[in-house]
Amino acid sequence: MFGAPRRRLGERAIAVLLAAAAAFSVLVTIGIIVSLTGETLAFFADKAVSVGQFLTGAEWAPLFADPAFGIRPLVQGTLIITLIAMIVAVPLGIGTAAYLSEYASPKVRKSVKPTLELLAGVPTVVFGYFALTFFTPKILNELLGLDVAVFNGLAGGVIVGVMIIPTVASVAEDAMAAVPQGLREGAYGMGASRRQVVLRVVIPAALSGIVAAVVLGASRAVGETMIVLIAAGQVPTTSLNPLNPMETMTAFIGATGKGDVPTGSVGYKAIFAVGFTLFVITLVINLISIRFVRRYRQVYE
């Protein structure tokens, strides 16, 4: 008699807590947008800055005596390193997911997946110094014989790709595991091999989840700071050669926001302008992925 009202009260309390958590996330996002927008508008209000120069200029030197505010070198460096990272992470991550989902025994899966996810918990500063002190001199220079600088975009991109492999693999494996077993059994009943089942049944059926895994990895690669700050260098350049040093948007924010720039200066405001640009790029990537996932999502009963 008294249990039902108590259950209803408890359910209402849980609903309120969940709504508060959702509202908190929205408020945090709004706060980020407001803080970035205010300083970004102040940045463009400065007489030394123009929107056209910021978006199309090929030189980025906001802290020099004769400043230049063309963000294209930072955007270009970010996209190059992200592209290299995705070339590394997508095939290895999806391949790992397919192995764990379709080929590995339950015993192997139980031991390999936690180990893989443990890699995601390694601090990114460790990856950065690994790229600087081992990957560049030992792998790129000595083993592959490449003439790369101490700081270079290739090392930064490859190690960022290694860092996001667990993210891509884990999310993609979850999507493949959610594919109904009946689809696999139907394909096997028609004489399909395991390879054909994976390529023609499981991956197409889990496509929306795999795309979500790839986009999540790409978003993390775009926003990575410590690896590119340590391994790729701080040289904003429009060169497309990843063997040379280059600077990303996050590397500029990390290097400049350490407290040496006077508050209110145009260099200080440039940090927020770059952050706002990075926020817009990440938002566009996520909006495209949401549209893609909704279009190709398959629902099974």
N, C-alpha and C positions, 0 to 999 in steps of 0.2 A: 504493500500500500504506500509506504513512504519511500520505496526504492526508486520508483519512476520519477518523481520530482527531483530527487538527488541526481539521477542520471541525466535528466534534462539540464539541470544547473551545471553539471560538469561538462556536458557537450557545449553549452553556451560559452562557458569559460574558455574551453579549448578553441572554439570558433573565434572568440575575441582575441586570444593570444595569436592565432594564425593571421588574423586580419591586421593586428598590430605589427607583426613581423613583415608582412607584405607592404604595409604603409611605410614602415621604417626604411625598407629598401628603396621605395619610390622617393622618399624624402632625401635620402642620401644622394641618389642620382640627381635630383633637382638641385641640391646644394652644390654638387660638383659642377653642374652646368652654370649655375649662377656665379660661382667663384671664378670659373674660367672665363665666362663671358664678360664680366666687369673689367678685369685686367686686360683682356684682349681688345675690348673697345678703347680702353685707355692707350693701349699700344698703337692702334691705328690712328688715334687722335694726335699722336706726336707728329710734328712737322717733318721729321726726317724719314717718316714711314709712309708708304703708299700701298694700297691693296694690290695694285698691278705689279709693283716691284716685289712684293712679298710672295705672290703666287707664281711668278714667272722668272724672277731673277735667278741668275746662275752663281751668285756669290753670297756666302753666308758668313758675316763677320760682325755680329751685333755688339761685341765688346771692344772693338778696335777704335782708335781715335777717329778714323774715317770709316764709320760703320756701313755695312751692307746687309740688307735684310731679305735676300732671296732664299726662300726655304726649299727650293727645288733640290739642291744637293742633299739635304737631310731626308726629304721624301724619297729621293732616288736611292740613297743608301739603305733606307729602311726597306724598300721594296725588293732590292737586290738580295739583301741578307734573308728576308722572309722567303723569297723564291728559292734560294739555295736550301734553306731549312726545310721547306715543303718537299723539295725533290728528294731529300734524305728521309724525311719522316713519313711521307704518305705511303710509298711502297713497302718500307720496313714495318710501319705500324699496321697497315691493312694485312700484309702478309703474316705478321705475328698474330693478328686477330683471327685470321682464317685458320691458322694452324691450331690455335688454342680451342677454337670453336668446333672444328671439323676433323682434325687429325689427332690431336693429343688425347691420351688416355686421361680419365678422371684424376689419377694419381699425379700425372705430370702437370695437368692443369692446376691442381691445387698447390703445387710447389712453384710453378713458373710464374703464374699471374701475380701472386703477392710479391715475388722478387722483382718483377717488372714494375709494379706500382711503387715499390720501395725506391726505385730510381727517380721517380717523380718527386720524392722528398729530399733529394740531395740539394743543398743550397746552390743557387746559380753562381755565386762567387767562386765556388769550387770548380764548376764547369769552366768559368772564365780563365782561371789560372791553369787549368788542365790544357785549355786551348793555347795559352800563351807559352807555357813552359815545356809542353810535351808534343801536342798535336802539330803546331807550326814547325818547330825545329826538327823533330824526329820523323814525323809522317810526311809533311809536305816538302820539307827541304831535303832530308836524307833519303827517305824511302822512295818518294815519288820524284825527287829531283827537280821540284818546281822552284823557280826563283821568286820567292815571295818575301815581302817585307816582314819585319817582326810583328807589326800590327797589320792585319789584312782582313778583308771582308769574307774571304773563303773560309778561313778558320772559324770566324764568328758564325757564319751561316751554317756550317756543318755541325758545329757543337750545339747551336740552338736547335737544329734538327734532331740531334741525339736526345736533347733534353725533352722535346715534346713527343718523342716516340711513345712513351708510356701513356700519355694522354690520348693520342690517336688510337693506339692499340686497345686500351681499356674500353673506351666508349664504343669503338667499332665492334669489339668482341661481344659486348652486351647487346648490341643491335643484332648481330648474327645469331646469338643464342636465343633471341626472342622470336626468331622465325619458326613457325610451327613445324613440328617433326613430321607431320603428315605430308608437307610439301617435299621433304627429302625422301620419304618412303615412296611417294608416288613416282618420283624421278628414278629411284633405284628399281622400282617395279617395271619401269619401261626400259630398263637395260642401261641406264646412264652410269658412267663411272663416277668415282668420288670427285675427280677434278671437274667433270662436267656439272655435277651437282653444285659444287662450290661456285663455279664461274657463271652458270646459267640459271641457278635457282636461288641459292642463299644470298649471294652478293646483290643481285637485282632486288630481291625481296627486302633486304636490309639497307637499300640505297639511301633512304632518308636519314637513317641513323649514322651511316658511314659519312655522309656529307656533313652532318652535324659534328662528327668527330674531326673531320678535316678542317672545318671552319673554326672549331674551338682551338685546334692546334695552330691555325694561322693567326688567330687573334692573340694567342699567347706569344707567338713569335714576333708579331708586330710590337707588342708591349714589353718585350724582354729588354732589360736594362744592363745588368751587371756583366753578362757574357760579352755583349757588343762593346760595352765601355772598356773592358779589359783587353779583349782580343782583337777588335776591329780597328781601334784607334779613335782619334778625335780630329780627323781631317775631312772637313766637308768638301766633297769634290763631285763633279759631274761625270767623272770617268766611269765607264761600264766594266772596267777590268776588276774583278774581285780579288786579284792578287795584290792590289794596292790598298793602303789604308783608306777607310771611309768612316763617316759618322752618321749615326741614325738619330732620329728625333728623340728617342728615349736616352741615348747616350749624351746628347746635348743637355737635356733636362737634368740628368744625374750629375753631370760634370759642372754645370753652371749653378745649380741650386744648392751648392754646399755652403753658402753663407758669405762668399767673398764679394758678391755683387750688391751694391747699395740698393736698399728698398726704395721703390718708386722710380728708379732709373729706367731708361729704355731697354737696357739689357735685362733687367729684372722683369719687365713686362713681356719681353720676348719669350721668356720661359712659359708664360701662360698662353701666349699666342701659339707656340709650338704644341703645347699640351692640348689646346682646343682643336688644332688641326689633327692631332693624333686621335682625339676623341671622335671627330667627324669621320675619319677613315675607318676606325673600328666600328662605328655605328653603321656605316654603309655596308661593310662586310657582313655584319650580323643581319641587317635587313634583307640583303640578297639571299643569305642562307635560309632565313625564315621563309621567304617566298618560295625558295626551291624545295625546302622540306615539306611545306604544306602542299605543294603541287604534286609531289611524288610519294607522299606518305601512303602506305598501305595498311589497312586496318583488318585484323583477322579476328574472327569470332571462334 
